[in-house]
């Protein structure tokens, strides 16, 4: 299927940001294209986030497994917060790792690594999660209205929709992304119904409050390709459940 004009616009924003980060030597990876940027200053962004009331109130955090958000996950565990992290590509029927700070067998900074979590953390089904106080997303680019783009796979949006339908995301759940300052763009980012906006953008140098970001109410099946549904057990199960209910 040929990319739509919306998809091309999103990819142009990604490329613009990836190029800017590369020119500025602002990432740790040799090549940033195609990835959530592992930006320099991630520790400072995590420290800034930790000073916010929304963080300090949170006891249950769902975070992406990207390297850029490793300092956020580690800090959450160090502070006694429960962390849920997605299994890569949501590829199992229990698609989230449960990182319980009271049950860790390794230091929090090590447990927060996606590679280590895969070996020490139990996996849980969506319905086994506790209601979420804070959701941490990775982004390639984000604007001050809270619209964001990831690397294009769409897993964060699917996770959010599944968690919302399970009643685990409420109006008081805060959605945040940590990024480099160069990832905050003035370029409009086109969105569709399943795209998740953020309430807060936290960079090493700035905290940005976003007005009225978009929150999907649940899954938008018409936006999901058949191969994506087939590849994600939790989606297949939800689709079958919806079909059974009629």
Order of alpha helices (4+ residues) and beta strands (2+ residues): alpha-alpha-alpha-beta-alpha-beta-beta-alpha-alpha-beta-beta-beta-beta-alpha-beta-beta-beta-beta-alpha-alpha
